[in-house]
Amino acid sequence: NGQYQIKGLHNVKYVNFKNNGYRIANPSFASDFPSLKELQLSGNQLMSDHILRNSFFDSNVHLQILNLSDVHLEEIEENVFSSLKELKILDLSENKIHLININIRETSLTRLWILQIIPYFVTAATFLF
């Protein structure tokens, strides 16, 4: 059926699924990697309704680098990254984002060094620091 489950990888620090046609079909995908420091998902057609759920990254509290470039995202909701307290680099470039709503203070993204967007079209963006 095209769905794969990855189990027993709790100590994995780096995952690279770049440009491999991967589609996240399981909303609990991120919870399979609780020790993850870097996640590369660029160049895939992700199911944005799973990525954009507020709880998707809740188990990835150690994540420092997140690459979601060119994954067909259209909206970024306010609390999607709220659990990523150690996030330093967030790449949202090459998406067709038309709405971004991120409150840096309330999401605890206080360690964020680089936020790369370079969107096709952004019609509304809110960043509160």
Buried (B, 14 or more C-beta within 10 A) or exposed (E): EEEEEEEEEEEBEEBEBBEEEBEBEBBEBBBBBBBBBBBBBBBBEBBBEBBBBEBBBBBBBBBBBBBBBBBBBBBBBBBBBBBBBBBBBBBBBBBEBBEBBBBBEEBBBEEBEEBEBEBEEBEEBEEEE
